Amino acid sequence: MNNIYLAFYNHQTRKLHQDILGTIELEKYPYLQYEEPYYVLKPEILIGRLDHKKTFGFLRQELEDIYIDQRYLLDAMHDDIVLVKEGVEPKIIEVIKRSLQVIIATLKKNKRGLFFDSDTYLDRRLEVDIPEDLVLGHVVMLEVESIDQFAIYAHVKKLIGHINDPDINTLKIVYAYEWPTKFSDELLASLHDIHVDLDQEKKERLDLTEDLIITIDGKDAKDLDDAISLDIKDNQYHLGVHIADVSHYVKEGSLLDEEAYRRSTSSYLADRVIPMLPHKLSNDLCSLNPHEIKLTLSCLMILDMDAKVISYDIQKTFIESKRRMTYDEVNDFLIRGKTLSDPKIEKMLTLMNELSLKLKKLRHQRGEIEFESSELGFIVDSKGRVLDVYERKTDEAEELIESFMLIANETIAFHMHHADLPSIYRIHEEPDVAKLKNALQTVAKLGFPVNLKQIGNPKPLQILTKNTSDTPYGYIVHMALLRAMQKAIYSEKVGLHYGLGARYYTHFTSPIRRYPDFILHRIIHRLVLGESKHMKKDVYHFESIMPEVAQHTSDQERKAIQLERDVSKLKSCEYMQDKIGNYFKGVITQMMPSGMFVKLNNGIEGFVPLRVLDDYYMYDESNLTFVGNRGKRYRLGDEVKVELLDVDLAAKKMDFGIVDKKPVKKGQKHENYRTKQKGKA
């Protein structure tokens, strides 16, 4: 029953067409009404996600959040999706979907005996039967059975490990997201059934083994799914983007296919990769390793000297990569002139960089917005301990690969749309006007001129991102604008990619690590390259499954991104936990009512709570400034010197204090700093 209401939340709308919901018996759904041909939520009914505070809650809404008093929260918990009846005192009338599905907990002992201590704060009693085979310190995944106002009832679903295991903190996060960590024995056994008749494949494919083809990836990458080649003939660029032909190995409906779909993406964590496909495929059979014959799908493009695609061909091919290159060595050559000891490759890379810059210029002209975000890299030892943290940089080599992958993705999307074939697209809708306006007003307060008359037009945003890139405020401005953007998603319908300024866009170039690319390859094999034995049947099949595939893969992508961010926060905390009392330089990047975020020079972010400062501070929103009673000011974008005060591994956060002109002695705490009490589960 709740699935019907949930559909309104998932589509972020108050009305849904009957074709989507089917026939509904309205008497079973008291909060719906029918307005042909739509089912509509009744005017006084709201649906949304609950932000649960200690004694009240907010129903998060697009325009204005709805306050709900504790008396009217029912048994709803934080992040539950709920129905709310508006009125003088809004009240929750039904919990549509529970956010809390699993709990990660550690078996501990107190005076009363054994109990499970939850990793996350729970606002009610936890009731669990403790199996006899567990020992103190065991970390488990609990599955929630039911919830009422007083207790959460759960059972032990899986043993994760012991609190003393070296990588237990990372595993806790992975299991909290219910992300698969292992492939079943049955699936791994099925890999033995994969056989490729290479001689037969060579007869059916275009032979590109004589072409100068290379791969460029990070130095630690093992799943090499894209290779590139470039030549100039008749005053035209002949660009080849050659992608591992994964769908040739993974048959539809197989255990491999089902597991790849379930995961939908590889997850790249700070200290490990959890692959979408087993290593036998991702690092061996499919990976475009150098000096090995590999099966590929190639997008062969001819571009004029202005970098515009004038013709293209999509072919089944086989290649041999002549060299496995890293971003570092290509950057050393392109930027610093360091020789690669191979004149042919050096000449090709010079041409590639020339074409990449032209493609970048074209994207800029049509409206691509270049956002600069921050991504942390970690150097870890064999036990997962963090030795160093750094901010990842994007240079010519990374931009070169990005340019070629983008143009291949656009070309494939263009073909699928104009051939009127079922496909999966990558779309990025225009930003929400209200959110973007708020972001621009923040930027204006920093002293940068903004254009509020052309909200949504990418050109003013291009100018803004460019003009702020090399200033101390660059990161702050770009992040403020990024937060105002919509999330890119997969869709069975073609649509604008706002951030790239692209009319047609898809994901074709990473089938080893993304299911959308992989299923697109399958469609290309069947419907573009003519391998279908029942064309109409296959067209109908892919059209019918694609909406669900797009939704599921979008959901899994969001989940993987959040998982990766949480592990990144954890590893940052692990790196900093023995540095309490040390001083660091940083920049104030975000203001909150309770304090401010500071980004250190190495990219790590932490929080400065107002309670640790040396005065009482008020927030001056018009100037993005905290003003103290004694006149001291802290403004967004200020460079500050901070002291690390506390690291909380469980919460994956760290607290800093701002060091003033009279610095606090190393190791000494601020007099008004108090370590937070840990909540008991």
Buried (B, 14 or more C-beta within 10 A) or exposed (E): EEEBBBBBBBEEBBBBEEEEBEEBEEEEBEBBBEEEEBBBBBEEBBBBBBBBEEEBBBBEEEEEEBEBEEEBBBBBBBBBBBBBBBEEEBBBBBBBBBBBEBBBBBBBEEEEEEBBBBBBEBEBEBBBEBEEEBEEBBBBBBBBEEBEEEBBBBEBBEEBBBBEEEBBBBBBBBBBBBBBEEBEEEBBEBBEEBEEEEEEBBEEBBEBBEBBBBBBBEEEBBBBBBBBBBEEEEEBBBBBBBBBBBBBBBEEEBBBBEBBBEBBBBBBBBBBBBBBBBBBBBBBBBBBBBEEEBBBBBBBBBBEEEBEBEEBEBBBBBBBBBBBBBBEBBBBBBEEEEEBEBEEBBEBBEBBBBBBBBBBEBBBEEBBBBBBEBEBBBEBEEEBBBEEBEBEEBBBBBBBBBBBBBBBBBBBBBBBBEEEBBBBBBBBBBBBEEBBBBBBEBBEBBEBEBBEEEBEEBEBBBBBBEEBBEBEBBBBBBBBBBBBBBEBBBBBEBBBBBBBBBBBBBBBBBBBBBBBBBBBBBBBBBBBBEEBEEEEEBBEBBEEEBBEBBBBBBBBBEBBEEBBBBBBBBBBBBBBBEEBBEBBEBBBBBBEEEBBBBBBEBBBBBBBBBEBBBBEBEBEEEEBBBBBEEEBEBBBBBEBBBBBBBBBBBBBBBBBBBBEEEEBEEEEBBEEBEEEEEEEB
